[in-house]
Amino acid sequence: MNTIGGSRLAAIFSDNQARLLSEWMSQHYASVARRGLVDEAQLRTQFSQFVTLLAPAFAASTSSEIQQPAWADVRGFLGDFSAQRARQGFTPAETARFVFSLKQPLFAVLHENLANEPAALAELTWSISTLFDELGLYTTEVFQQSREQVIVRQQQELLELSTPVVQLWEGIVALPLIGTLDSARTQVVMESLLQKIVDTGAAIAIIDITGVPTVDTLVAQHLLRTVAAARLMGADCIISGIRPQIAQTIVHLGVNLSDVITKATLADAFVIALKLAGKSLTAPTDFAAAPSNGTAGMPSFR
């Protein structure tokens, strides 16, 4: 798009701005409104902002390269717009269509104004088509980047939610694991456990792997590293949830857990933890003599 073409296009665009906005929005809104992802007022504001930014960009541009300084404001608008649409649940195609759908009404206006100038009409039509293709691709790139950022953030949040460390008793914490352990999740597990040990001053940590479907060499190594890190913080570890299949797998893999206390269930591990902490769990034997304060049949700690 040369300077003369850009200036002329800017003039045509400015003179027909209201018409372009109306036709463009009516064409685009029908495909977006049915999904209920954006209301008409918000969409009209976005359309108006984009149309307002295009005229000065056309006038200052010397080519269809959108990386020119003349297109900085347009790129900034489309970047924010694409990131917002990624969060709202639109698809990349729907986001790019916001730009592409302006072609038809703009081509109609150009044809009316340049009907007697076929060479100029052809030149501007090609320039507009190339330019809007670049702008549409730009929205797709920003959309993908924004979506990837959302996915990474959600994965991190899920990792944090799936590794809760709870305090079972004074000096005893438990970390129930559910799902597969990989390097990234192990790091979150270790950080969560160590932080809880520091916060509570716990001397015993129970790592429950009942919800871990399989244990291979890598998972076993992750567990051993977590145990070692907890010991460095002054806490002994008990691993619970050792099922027969997992026990056979650990033996077959040659993983050495001889210096780690292991139990079949979390309840068994908790009993051992109480003993290590100097506590004992006793159940009342005389139910008739139990006080009538809602504690009948409840175990007591000593």
N, C-alpha and C positions, 0 to 999 in steps of 0.2 A: 504494500500500500504506500504510494508515494505521497509527498506532502500535499500536492494539489488534490489528488484523490481523497486524501484524508480530510482536508479542509472542506471539500465539497460534500463528502459523506457526512461530516459533522453537521453541516448546515441542513442537509436533507433530514438527518436524524432529529435535530432540534426542532425543525418546523413541524414534524409529524410525531413528536414525542407522545402526546396524549393518545393519538390513534394507535400507535404501536403498543403502548402500555395496555390499552383496553383489549385489543385483539390478542395480544400475547397472553395476557392473564386469563382471558376466557377460554383460550385453547388449552392452556396448561393446567388450570385449576380443576377441570373436570376429571383429570386422571389422578390428581392428588387428593381431592376432597373426599372421595369415596373411602379412602383408608383412614380418615379421621386423624391423620398425623400432624396436621397444621391447619389453623383456621384461616378464613379469608382475609381478615385484617392483617395478620402477620405476613401472609403471602403477598398482599398488596404492598406492604411496606418494603419487603425484600425486592419486589419488582421495581418499585419506584427508585430505590437506592441504586440498583444496578443500571437502570436506564439513565439516571442522572450522571453516573460516573462514566458512561460510555461516550457521550458527546465530546467532552474535553480530551478524552483519550484518543478518539478518532482524529481530532484536530492536531494533536501534538505528535502523533505517531508517524514514523517514516517507513514502517514495514509491518508485516503481520507477525513479527516476533514479539510475543507477549512478555519477554524478559526485558524489554526496553523500559527505561524509567517512566515513560508516558503511561505504562499500564500498571504501575505499582499500586495505585489505589484500587484498580479493578481486581488485581491479584489478591490484595489484602481482603477485599470484600468476599471474593469467591472462596478464599481460604477459610474465613470464619463461617461462611455459609455452609461449606462442605463438611466442616467439623461438626457443626450443629446438626446437620441432617444425618450424619453418622450416629450421633447420640439419640436422635429421634426415631431411628429404625427404618430410614429410607434405604433403598438399594443404590449401588453406584450408578446404574442406568437411570433411575429416577432423578438422581442428583445432576447428572450430566444433561438430562433432558431439559432442565431449567434453562440452560444456555442454548441448546440446540433448537428449542421450540420458538425462539425469537427469529430464527432464519426466515420462516415462511412469511410472517407479516412484513418483515424488513425487505425481503425480495419483492413483495407486491408493491411496496412504496417506491422502491428503486425503479421498478418497471414503469410505473406511472410517471415518474419524474424524468426518466431518461429514455422514454420510448423512441424519441427521435435521434438518440445518440447510441446506437448499438455497440460501438467500440467501447465507450465509457461504461455502458451498462455491463458488458461482458467483463471488463476489467474489475469494476467494483464488486460484481457478483462473485467473481473468483476470489478476490481479496477477502470479502466478508466470509465466504465459505471456509477458506483456510484459517482465518483468524478465529472463527467460532469453534472450529474443530480443535484448535490449540487450547482455547479456553475450556472446552468440554473435557478434554483429556486432563487438563490441570485440575479440574474439580475431582476427577476420578482418582488422581494421584493423592491429593490431599485427603479425600475420603478414605482411601485405603490406609494411609498413615494414621489417621484418627481412629479408624476401626481397630487397627493393630494395637494402638495405645490403650484403647478401651479393653481389649481382650487381655493384654498383659496385666492391666490393673485388676481386672476381675479374677484372673488366675491367682494373682498375689493375695487378693482378699479371700479367695476360696482356700488357699493354702493356710492362711492364718486362722480361718474359721474351722478348718478340719484338724487343727492341732491344738485343742484346748488343754491347758494344764490346770488341774483342779487340786485343791488342798483337801485331802481326805481327813486328816487329823493334824494335830499340832506336830510339826516336824516331818509330816508325811505328805508327799504330793504324788499325783498320778497323771500319766500321759496316755490316754487311750488313742491308739492309732487305727485309722480306717482307710483302706485303699492301698495303693502301691506306693512304695517308698522309692523315690529317685533322688538324685543329687540335690536338685533344687529344693525339694520338700524336706530332705534331711537337714539342710541348712536352717530352714524355718523351724523345724522340730527342735533342733539343738538350741537355737537362740531362745525359743519360747521356754524350754525346760530350764536352761541356765538362768534366765531372767527370773523365773518363778522361784528357783532355789535361792537366788539372792534376795528376792522380795520377802520370802517367808522364813528364810533361815532353815529350810528343810534339810534333814540329815539323811532322809531315805526317799528315793524316787522309784515309783513303779511304772514301768513301761509296758503297757498292755497291747499285745499284737493280735488279739482275738479277731479284729476286723481286717487284718492283713491277709489277703487271699493266698499268697504264695511267698515263700522265703527262699531266695537263691543266694548265691555267693555275694552279690552286690548288696542285697538287703541286709544280710548278716554283717557285712563290713560296716554298713551305715549304723546298725544297732551297736556294734562294738565301739565305734567312734563316739557315739552319743554317750555310752556308758563311761568311756574314758574321760570325756569332757566333764561329765557330772562328777566323777571322782576328783578331778582337779579342783572342782568347786567345793569339795568336802562332803559330797553326798554319795552314799552307796545306792546301787541300782538293783532292782528285782525285775526280771522279765516274766510277764505272765501271758497266758494265752498260748502256751506251747501244746499244740494238738499232736496226736500220734503221727500224722503225715508230716508235720513240720519237724518233729523230732527226728524222724527217719531221714528227712532231707538234710538236716543240719549234720547228722552223723555221716551221711553219704558224701557231703561236701567237705568233710574234714574240718569244719569250723569249731574252734576251741572255745567253748563256753563254760569250761570247768571252774573258772574263778568268778562266775556270775550266778547268782541264785535264780533259778527258773521255777515257775509253777504253772499248773495247767489252767487255773482260773484266777481272775482278779480277786475273788474272795479269799482264796488260799494265800495269795501274795499279800493281801492286806493283813491277814492274821500274822504272817511272818514279820511284816513291817512293824506291827504293834509289839511283838516280842522283842525285836531289835531296838525299839524305842523304849523298852522297859514297861510296856503296858500289857495288860492281860484282859481278855474278853471272857466274861462269865455270864451264863444264863441263869435266871432265878429258877429254883426248883420248887418253891412253895408258892403256887399261884394264889392259894386262898389267903395267904398272909400278905400278899402284895398290896401296896397302897392303892387307893382308888383315885388316883390323880392322872389316869391315862397312861401310866408307865408299866402297867401289869404286863408281864411277859416280855418286856424289853430287856436286852442285855445291858450289863453295866461294865464300866471300864475302871480298872484299878491300876 
